[in-house]
Amino acid sequence: MQNTSFFLRQVRALGATGHSRLRKACVAVIGLGGVGSHSALLLAQSGVRELRLVDRDLVEESNLSRTCLFGGSDVGKPKAEAAAVFLSRYFPHVEGIPLFAQFSSSTVRLLLEGVDLVLDCSDNHSTREAINEVCWQRSIPWVYAGAQGFRVMASAIVPRRTPCFACWSLPRTGESCSLVGVMNTAVAVASSVQVQSAVDLISQGRSSLEKKLFFADLKKGVFVTKPLSKNLSCAVCGIKRIT
Ligand SMILES: [Zn+2]
């Protein structure tokens, strides 16, 4: 693969050094729904060394309109395993490790051992809080991304350099994609923004989404970023937190 033209355009864009860093990287993708499947595909195409594919759910027919790693014959199979099979077929240069598991304190050691970066592709606040705490403790950068309806949000969190997720995240509203729906267009944008941030963090050590929240409303044509501030009393990273 190294001697073919497969990565030619990417190397021209990223530079040989940045591409080489990508080829050595191990990334965990937490959640393999719409956002996670697209992000895993983009990362596999970009040539990362290893993908940890984490999901505890089975493929359902209702997933197929916005995912890109599954077909009708995969319905009923574990998402993690179906994703690994797809990726190994088309991207043999990537080691896809399927992990049929929920991200929790009891599984985190297995899921994140040796990981360079984490992509949050979950669809719930409690998993993001868990990712935030573990990544902060282990100094692992991670990229938050979410899609709901026509809206997209994303941010890069780098422990000890940016505000953490708990510093600025909104309280739980009880809304979920299964209740309000989500467009496949929003999912694809969320993945593109997320993976670009991940590629930047791996290849050059920084991302333009650090200390910023990317927000888009595709129906309204709104694309903005807003600055994020550290909360000194944050329960996870604040210097004034009560322990
Ligand atoms: Zn914080």
Residues whose N, C-alpha, C, O or C-beta is under 5 A from the ligand:
A	BS01	ZN	P163 C164 A166 C167 N231 C234 V236 C237 G238
